[in-house]
């Protein structure tokens, strides 16, 4: 056998052996490694700057939305889910009021009041709304006939519903409830004669609250409450035990324009500056003598202009 024939036989055997190895024992460039696979399958925030939220798959083959920042996987809650975590709000603050008091048929009084208020609200989006409000103010007024000191106490309970619009940036709450107001007055004439009046008035508040989030730290809103009376009475201190029923008044309303400033990144602490205007009326007494002559007291008109400054904690 010559050398050429031997070389052809060896080459043929080598080619057939290589082909058999490829078919029977296929090889890959690198061995499979689960850690390497998961590492290569992980998409980082740096590689997807335009879309940091993407589909991931866990060990149980369940797909979910997530993103990674600095190598740590985090869930991406929606804006609505974040807001739902803070559905209650407690406000405590101070107030200043300029008051104009006009007894019907008599000279008017004006002066300044100051006080405190507290408000609690349960206000989840697209859900039941509940709230309670307590306000106290006190001060003095002057007029041509003399002076009147004034004590103002208002308690209000609210029940309603909150609607969310525009990706939850705009909230609107409709409510009603029950309210009680105490107005204490001490009239001192210029000849040092004095008389005390105590007004106790129950009413039904019907209101609208709305606010809009301009950005992450500032919101503005408006509130309107109508307060028709249902059982107003008055007592005069020198006439012990005597209490007169008043005519119900319907033209009582409160308008406010709150400005909300978020103080912390977690949105738990806020500061609210709340300018307001309120109109309130005391009805006149209805008592009459046997001959039909009115024994009553004239009504009063109040116009309150002022502002509240409230510190707020959300939870």
Secondary structure, 3 states (H helix, E strand, C coil): CCHHHHHHHHHHHHHHHHHHHHHHCCCCCCCCCHHHHHHHHCCCHHHHCCCCCEEEECCCCCEEEEEEECCEEEECCCHHHHHHCCCEEEEEEEEEEEEEEEECCCCEEEEEEEEEEEEEEEECCCEEEEEEEEEEEEEEEEECCEEEEEEEEEEEEEEEEEEEECCCCEEEEEEEEEEEEEEEEEEEECCCCEEEEEEEEEEEEEEEEEEEECCCCEEEEEEEEEEEEEEEEEEECCCCCCEEEECCCCCCEEEEEEEEEECCCCCCEEEEEEEEEEEEEECCECCECCCCCECCCCCEEEEEEEEEEEEEEEC
